[in-house]
Amino acid sequence: MGQQVREWRSASGQRLWLSMLIDTMEEISRPERRAVPCDAQSLAALRAQLARPTVTPASYASAYSLRN
């Protein structure tokens, strides 16, 4: 998992992620795709995933605090 995080945090990984995000948003914004209903199980899984807190790997944590 650590290797995947490093790859996504690289400049090329960020461009790839952003490109995939844009492609997905363009695809789902098409009228014929928007007309297709989403099943309840997929929506429940997505809501559960979005409700989880984000996890920042310790190797990327800053030693500095904004409270100083």
BELPEVEN-V623778 format. One record per backbone hydrogen bond with DSSP energy under -1.0 kcal/mol. NH is the residue of the N-H (numbers start at 1). CO is the residue of the C=O. If there is no record, write none. Layout:
nh=NH co=CO
nh=NH co=CO
This chain:
nh=5 co=1
nh=6 co=2
nh=7 co=3
nh=8 co=4
nh=9 co=5
nh=14 co=10
nh=15 co=11
nh=16 co=12
nh=17 co=13
nh=18 co=14
nh=19 co=15
nh=20 co=16
nh=21 co=17
nh=22 co=18
nh=23 co=19
nh=24 co=20
nh=25 co=21
nh=26 co=22
nh=27 co=23
nh=28 co=24
nh=29 co=25
nh=30 co=27
nh=34 co=30
nh=35 co=31
nh=43 co=39
nh=44 co=40
nh=45 co=41
nh=46 co=42
nh=47 co=43
nh=48 co=44
nh=49 co=45
nh=50 co=46
nh=51 co=47
nh=60 co=57
nh=61 co=58
